[in-house]
Amino acid sequence: NALEPREKTAFDLWLKEQMGFKVTVNDMSSGHLSVFIEEADGKMINMADSGFGYSQVIPVLAQIWNIIYNKQRENNNKQDAITIIIEQPELHLHPKMQFRLGRLIACTAGLAKKNGIDVSFLIETHSDHMVNAIGDAVEHKEISEKDCSVYLVEKDVTQQIKEVNFNKLGQLTDGWPYGFFEGR
């Protein structure tokens, strides 16, 4: 609601392209605001009636967009590195939205690099949909396989951190534990 009209238009377009919905804020006569989700088919859902997924992911999306949008508008030569850390962004999201969010993060990182913006994401997740989305972005050349990795914490006698990379086809390479995403 605090965005200028051109910023709101840019945010809506970005959200619609990346996630398949946009956010509408209605000012109620009683002084309260109602937040609605407008889906791709035009259906409006009051966010208060939609469960926790939207209410948890929209602030994350707004923050990512705000950082990238403002960095693109800066005209100075100073480029501060930005690291965005998100813990379990998949919570309360259905698999399709988890995948979209994973692709959005990967594609945002890839686009930022192409535009000379130094942005890194550190995502703590257990979602195979998010990991697969990153691989999909690599396969479609929206981010380089050299610019993303998965780190596994292995619990043997001691905890060890193991780096697993993607190949050019977006597949996880040597070291990915067989059956990691299986329920057995």
C-alpha positions in Angstrom: 0.0 0.0 0.0 3.0 2.3 0.5 4.3 1.8 -3.0 4.1 4.6 -5.6 1.8 3.7 -8.5 4.7 2.9 -10.9 6.4 0.8 -8.2 3.1 -1.0 -7.5 2.7 -1.7 -11.3 6.2 -3.1 -11.5 5.7 -5.2 -8.4 2.4 -6.6 -9.7 3.9 -7.4 -13.1 6.9 -9.2 -11.4 4.6 -11.2 -9.0 2.3 -12.2 -11.8 5.1 -13.3 -14.1 7.0 -15.2 -11.4 4.4 -16.5 -9.1 1.1 -16.4 -11.0 -0.7 -13.9 -8.7 -0.7 -10.3 -7.6 -1.6 -8.5 -4.4 -4.4 -5.9 -4.1 -5.0 -3.8 -1.0 -8.5 -2.4 -0.4 -9.0 0.4 2.0 -12.1 -0.3 4.0 -14.3 2.7 5.1 -13.6 1.7 8.7 -9.9 2.4 8.4 -8.9 -1.2 8.0 -7.1 -2.6 5.0 -8.0 -5.8 3.3 -5.4 -7.7 1.3 -6.6 -9.7 -1.6 -4.7 -12.2 -3.8 -5.7 -11.9 -7.5 -4.9 -15.2 -9.2 -4.1 -15.6 -12.9 -7.7 -16.3 -13.7 -8.8 -13.1 -12.1 -10.3 -14.8 -9.0 -9.9 -12.6 -5.9 -9.2 -14.3 -2.5 -9.1 -12.4 0.8 -5.7 -13.3 2.2 -7.3 -13.6 5.7 -9.3 -16.6 4.2 -6.4 -18.3 2.4 -4.4 -20.0 5.1 -0.8 -19.2 6.1 1.1 -19.7 2.8 0.4 -16.3 1.1 0.8 -14.4 4.4 4.2 -15.9 5.0 5.6 -15.7 1.4 4.4 -12.2 0.4 6.7 -10.4 2.8 9.6 -12.5 1.5 8.7 -11.7 -2.1 8.3 -8.0 -1.3 11.7 -7.9 0.3 13.4 -9.6 -2.6 11.6 -7.4 -5.2 12.4 -4.3 -3.2 16.2 -5.1 -3.0 16.5 -5.9 -6.7 14.2 -3.0 -7.8 16.1 -0.4 -5.8 19.5 -1.8 -6.8 18.5 -1.5 -10.5 17.5 2.1 -10.0 20.7 3.2 -8.2 23.0 5.2 -10.4 26.1 5.2 -8.3 29.1 3.0 -8.8 29.0 1.7 -5.2 27.9 -2.0 -5.3 27.4 -3.4 -1.9 27.1 -7.2 -1.7 23.7 -8.4 -0.4 23.0 -11.8 1.1 19.4 -12.7 1.6 18.9 -15.5 4.0 15.5 -17.3 4.2 14.7 -20.2 6.5 12.2 -22.8 5.2 10.4 -20.6 2.8 8.4 -23.6 1.7 6.4 -23.8 4.9 2.6 -23.7 4.3 3.0 -23.6 0.5 1.7 -26.2 -1.8 4.2 -27.9 -4.1 3.4 -25.7 -7.2 4.1 -22.6 -5.2 7.3 -24.1 -3.7 8.5 -24.8 -7.2 7.6 -21.2 -8.3 9.4 -19.7 -5.3 12.5 -21.8 -6.0 12.6 -20.7 -9.6 12.0 -17.1 -8.6 14.9 -17.1 -6.3 17.2 -18.8 -8.8 16.1 -16.6 -11.7 16.4 -13.5 -9.5 20.0 -14.4 -8.6 20.8 -15.1 -12.3 19.3 -11.9 -13.5 21.0 -9.9 -10.7 24.4 -11.3 -11.8 23.7 -10.4 -15.4 22.8 -6.8 -14.3 26.0 -6.5 -12.2 24.1 -6.7 -8.9 25.9 -8.7 -6.2 23.1 -10.6 -4.6 23.4 -14.0 -3.0 20.7 -16.2 -1.5 21.2 -18.7 1.3 18.1 -20.8 1.6 17.5 -23.4 4.3 15.0 -25.9 2.9 13.9 -29.5 2.9 11.8 -29.1 -0.2 12.6 -31.2 -3.2 10.4 -28.9 -5.2 12.6 -25.9 -4.4 15.8 -27.9 -5.2 14.3 -29.2 -8.4 13.2 -25.6 -9.3 16.8 -24.4 -9.0 17.9 -27.3 -11.3 15.2 -26.3 -13.8 16.5 -22.7 -13.8 20.0 -24.1 -14.5 18.7 -26.3 -17.3 16.9 -23.3 -18.9 20.0 -21.2 -18.6 18.4 -18.7 -16.2 21.3 -19.2 -13.8 24.7 -20.8 -14.3 25.4 -24.1 -12.7 28.5 -22.4 -11.4 26.4 -19.9 -9.4 24.4 -22.3 -7.3 25.1 -25.2 -4.9 23.3 -27.4 -2.4 24.9 -27.9 1.0 24.0 -31.0 2.9 24.6 -31.4 6.6 25.6 -35.0 7.1 25.1 -36.5 10.6 27.5 -39.3 11.2 29.7 -39.2 14.2 30.3 -35.5 13.6 28.2 -33.1 11.5 29.9 -32.4 8.2 28.8 -30.0 5.5 29.0 -31.4 2.0 28.7 -29.3 -1.2 26.8 -30.8 -4.1 26.7 -29.0 -7.4 24.4 -28.9 -10.5 25.6 -29.9 -13.9 24.6 -28.0 -17.1 21.4 -30.0 -17.4 20.3 -28.9 -13.9 20.9 -32.3 -12.3 22.7 -32.7 -9.0 26.1 -34.2 -9.5 28.2 -36.7 -7.6 27.7 -36.8 -3.9 23.9 -36.4 -3.8 22.7 -39.1 -1.5 20.6 -41.8 -3.2 17.0 -41.7 -2.0 17.4 -38.4 -0.1 13.9 -37.2 -1.1 12.2 -40.6 -0.7 10.1 -41.3 2.3 11.8 -44.6 3.3 
